[in-house]
Amino acid sequence: MVVYWHVDDVAATLDRLVSLGAKQLQALTERGSGFVTASVVDPFGNVLGIMYNRHYLDILGNRGAAQ
């Protein structure tokens, strides 16, 4: 199982993580319209997933409007 952190720019975040010593596990992958993922293994062996998902942002925006 991989837990994904939402980021604004998956490509830039992936590059940054690799520059800090992580090893790419999964390349940038388009999952659908507005949904992109990638993952790395950090120097300690932990897997970190990163994603950008337009739908996720829309849901968060709607949550704030309903309150």
N, C-alpha and C positions, 0 to 999 in steps of 0.2 A: 504494500500500500504506500502511496506517495501523497503527502499533504502538499497542496499548492498554495503559495502566497500570491496574491494579486499585485501586479506591478504595472506601472504606466507604459513601460517599454521593455518587452521581453528580450529583444535582441541586445539592447544596451546592457540590461541587467545580466544576461548570460555572459556577455563579454567581460563585464566587471567581475563576476564571480570566478570566471576562469583566470583572469589576471591576478586574482587574490589567492590562487592555488587550488581551486576546485577543478575537478575533471568532468567534462561534459559526459552525461549519461544518455540523455535524449536530446537530439538536435531540435531546433525550433520547428514546431509542427503545427500546421493549420488544422484546426479541429472542426471548423465551420465558420460561417460568416461572423467576424468579430471575436473569434475565440482561438487563441494561440497559446501553446504550452512549450515548455522545455524543462529539463532537469539536470542536476549536477550531483556529484558526490564530493563532499567537502574533505579536507585533509584528514579528518577524524573518522571518515567512513559513513557519515550521515548523508542520506539522500534528501535533497531539497528541490521541490518542484516550484516553478514559477509560471504564472499564467496572466493573460489579459483576456477578459471576457466582457464584452459590451453588455450582454444580458445581465450579468452580475451587477454592473454599475447601474443599470436601469432599475433593478430590484431595490438596490440600496437607496436610490433616489426616491422611489415610490414609498419606501418605508418612512422616510423623513417627512414626506408630504402628508401622510395619513395621521401623523401625531398631532 
